[in-house]
Amino acid sequence: MNSVGAAGAFTRLKSVLPRFTLFAAVGGLCTGIQYLILVYLVSMHDWHATAASSLGFITSASVNYLLNYKITFRSRNPHASALPRFLVISGIGLGLNGVILQAGIAYTSVPYLWCQVAATVVVLCWNFVGSLKWSYAS
């Protein structure tokens, strides 16, 4: 990569970093909701971790949508346009979360919460790119 290309990449990264920070903060709140539901259902009601995590993910999605719509992306798109896009991106994220968590539980000896952390990192990246480029894009 030449110096002009590197400078352009750095400029793009600098412009996206504040938005990613807000997205991660909103995601942290929603992840907290998801993890509380996950741990509660697994420890108190003997749910399977993947099912409990999925319910937590779905439960926190409405908070995630509204905060990212209003704060992170300051979307001007009508909800009739932004919400279906969000649901597609989040639905794929839900699937990724479930597959990664279930694979970690089934094929490793790693505790389910660490498998969930790995899934969370992957889904955070997926959701950010999908949200930035499509869900809330003009």
matplotlib code that plots the C-alpha trace (Angstrom):
import matplotlib.pyplot as plt

x = [0.0, 1.4, 1.5, -1.6, -3.5, -2.3, -3.3, -6.8, -7.3, -6.2, -8.6, -11.5, -10.6, -10.5, -13.9, -15.5, -13.8, -16.2, -19.2, -17.8, -17.1, -20.8, -21.9, -19.8, -21.2, -24.8, -23.8, -22.3, -25.6, -27.4, -24.8, -25.3, -29.0, -28.3, -25.7, -28.0, -30.7, -28.3, -26.7, -30.1, -31.8, -28.8, -28.1, -31.6, -33.7, -31.3, -31.8, -29.3, -26.9, -27.6, -31.3, -30.8, -28.4, -30.7, -33.6, -31.3, -30.2, -33.7, -34.8, -32.1, -32.5, -35.2, -33.0, -30.1, -32.2, -33.6, -30.4, -28.3, -31.1, -31.2, -27.7, -25.1, -26.2, -28.6, -30.6, -33.0, -34.4, -38.0, -38.5, -40.3, -37.0, -34.4, -36.2, -36.5, -32.8, -31.9, -33.9, -32.0, -28.6, -29.6, -31.1, -27.8, -26.1, -28.4, -27.5, -23.8, -24.1, -25.9, -23.6, -20.4, -21.7, -23.1, -19.8, -17.8, -19.9, -20.0, -16.4, -14.3, -14.0, -14.2, -16.9, -20.1, -19.5, -16.1, -17.7, -20.3, -17.6, -16.1, -19.5, -20.1, -16.8, -17.7, -21.3, -20.2, -18.0, -20.8, -23.5, -21.3, -20.4, -23.9, -25.4, -22.9, -23.2, -26.8, -29.2, -28.9, -27.3, -29.0]
y = [0.0, 3.4, 6.4, 7.9, 4.7, 4.4, 7.9, 7.4, 4.2, 6.0, 8.9, 6.4, 4.6, 7.9, 8.9, 5.5, 5.1, 7.5, 5.8, 2.3, 3.5, 4.5, 1.3, -0.7, 1.2, 0.5, -3.1, -3.3, -2.4, -4.9, -7.6, -7.1, -7.7, -10.8, -12.2, -11.6, -13.6, -16.2, -16.8, -16.6, -19.2, -21.5, -21.4, -21.0, -22.9, -25.4, -24.0, -25.0, -22.1, -21.6, -21.3, -19.0, -16.8, -16.6, -15.5, -12.9, -11.7, -11.3, -9.6, -7.0, -6.3, -3.7, -1.7, -2.1, -0.9, 2.2, 3.4, 2.8, 4.4, 7.5, 7.9, 6.0, 6.5, 9.4, 7.8, 9.9, 6.8, 6.0, 3.0, 1.3, 1.2, 0.9, -1.7, -4.5, -4.0, -4.1, -7.3, -9.0, -8.0, -9.0, -12.2, -13.2, -12.0, -14.2, -17.2, -16.5, -16.2, -19.5, -21.4, -20.1, -20.7, -24.2, -25.2, -24.0, -25.9, -29.1, -29.2, -27.7, -28.0, -24.2, -23.0, -21.7, -18.1, -18.0, -19.4, -16.7, -14.0, -15.3, -15.2, -11.7, -10.4, -11.9, -10.6, -7.2, -6.9, -8.3, -6.0, -2.9, -3.4, -4.4, -1.4, 1.1, 0.0, -1.1, -1.0, 2.7, 3.9, 6.7]
z = [0.0, -0.9, 1.4, -0.2, 0.2, 3.8, 4.6, 3.1, 5.1, 8.3, 7.5, 7.0, 10.2, 12.1, 10.8, 11.8, 15.2, 17.2, 15.7, 16.5, 20.1, 20.5, 18.8, 21.2, 24.2, 23.1, 22.4, 25.8, 27.4, 25.2, 25.8, 29.5, 29.1, 27.0, 29.5, 32.5, 30.8, 29.7, 33.1, 34.9, 32.7, 32.6, 36.4, 37.8, 35.2, 33.7, 30.1, 27.4, 27.0, 23.3, 23.8, 26.8, 24.8, 21.8, 24.0, 25.6, 22.2, 20.9, 24.1, 23.9, 20.2, 20.6, 22.9, 20.5, 17.5, 19.2, 20.7, 17.5, 15.4, 17.6, 19.0, 17.1, 13.6, 14.0, 11.2, 9.2, 7.5, 8.3, 10.6, 7.8, 6.0, 8.8, 10.9, 8.3, 7.5, 11.1, 11.5, 8.6, 10.0, 13.6, 12.4, 10.8, 14.0, 16.0, 13.8, 14.1, 17.8, 18.1, 15.8, 17.5, 21.0, 20.2, 18.4, 21.3, 23.8, 21.6, 20.4, 23.2, 26.9, 27.3, 29.7, 27.9, 29.0, 27.3, 24.2, 24.4, 24.7, 21.4, 19.8, 21.0, 19.5, 16.1, 16.2, 17.3, 14.2, 11.9, 13.3, 13.2, 9.5, 8.6, 10.5, 9.1, 5.5, 5.3, 8.2, 9.0, 5.8, 3.8]

ax = plt.figure().add_subplot(projection="3d")
ax.plot(x, y, z, "-o")
ax.set_aspect("equal")
plt.show()
